Amino acid sequence: MNLNNNFLKAVTYVAAPILMIGIAIFLKGFFENGSSVWTPIGIGAIIGAIFIFIMGMFMVATEEVLEKSYKGKKLIMIKNKKGAPL
């Protein structure tokens, strides 16, 4: 659980600055006069930050489900008629 918490914090520390930079670039391009190339770059950065965060959440959730559901299998040695394993 602690490893998942650290991973989620790392994903947040990566996604949050990208989101803030994307918002700033979007606002610069949106309120600038004329046609600006900064607006789609800002939108792309915002969507990228959201994608990074959602993928991180998915990885943490998958890890927790796998940790809680794994029960293992019991192996049984099969022997032939002479007693040697197959």
C-alpha positions in Angstrom: 0.0 0.0 0.0 2.8 2.4 0.8 4.4 1.8 -2.6 1.1 2.6 -4.3 0.8 5.8 -2.3 4.3 6.8 -3.3 3.6 6.1 -6.9 0.4 8.1 -6.8 2.2 11.0 -5.3 4.9 10.8 -8.0 2.2 10.8 -10.7 0.6 13.8 -9.1 3.9 15.7 -8.9 4.4 15.1 -12.6 0.9 15.8 -13.8 0.2 18.9 -11.7 3.0 21.2 -13.2 2.2 20.0 -16.7 -1.5 20.9 -16.1 -0.6 24.4 -14.7 1.8 25.1 -17.7 -0.9 23.9 -20.1 -3.5 26.2 -18.5 -1.1 29.2 -18.7 -0.3 28.5 -22.3 -3.9 28.1 -23.2 -4.9 31.3 -21.5 -2.1 33.2 -23.2 -3.2 31.9 -26.6 -6.9 32.4 -26.0 -6.7 36.0 -24.8 -4.0 37.0 -27.3 -5.2 39.1 -30.3 -5.4 37.3 -33.6 -4.8 33.7 -34.5 -2.5 32.1 -32.1 -0.8 28.7 -32.2 -0.5 28.7 -28.4 -4.1 27.7 -27.8 -3.9 24.2 -29.3 -0.6 23.6 -27.6 -2.1 24.5 -24.2 -5.1 22.2 -24.9 -2.7 19.4 -25.7 -0.7 20.0 -22.5 -3.8 19.9 -20.4 -5.1 16.7 -22.0 -1.7 15.2 -21.6 -1.6 16.0 -17.9 -5.0 14.5 -17.4 -4.0 11.4 -19.4 -0.9 10.9 -17.2 -2.9 11.2 -14.0 -5.7 8.8 -15.2 -3.1 6.2 -16.3 -1.4 6.5 -12.9 -4.7 6.0 -11.1 -5.4 3.0 -13.3 -2.0 1.5 -12.6 -2.4 1.9 -8.8 -5.9 0.5 -8.9 -4.7 -2.5 -10.9 -1.8 -3.2 -8.6 -4.1 -3.1 -5.5 -6.6 -5.5 -7.1 -3.9 -7.9 -8.1 -2.4 -7.9 -4.6 -5.7 -8.6 -3.0 -6.9 -11.2 -5.4 -3.8 -13.4 -5.9 -4.2 -16.6 -3.9 -1.7 -18.9 -5.7 -2.1 -22.4 -6.9 -1.1 -25.6 -5.2 1.1 -27.8 -7.3 0.8 -31.5 -7.2 3.5 -33.8 -8.5 2.2 -36.4 -10.9 4.1 -39.7 -10.9 4.0 -42.5 -13.4 3.5 -46.1 -12.5 7.2 -46.7 -11.7 7.3 -43.8 -9.2 9.4 -41.3 -11.3 7.9 -37.8 -11.9 6.7 -37.1 -15.4 
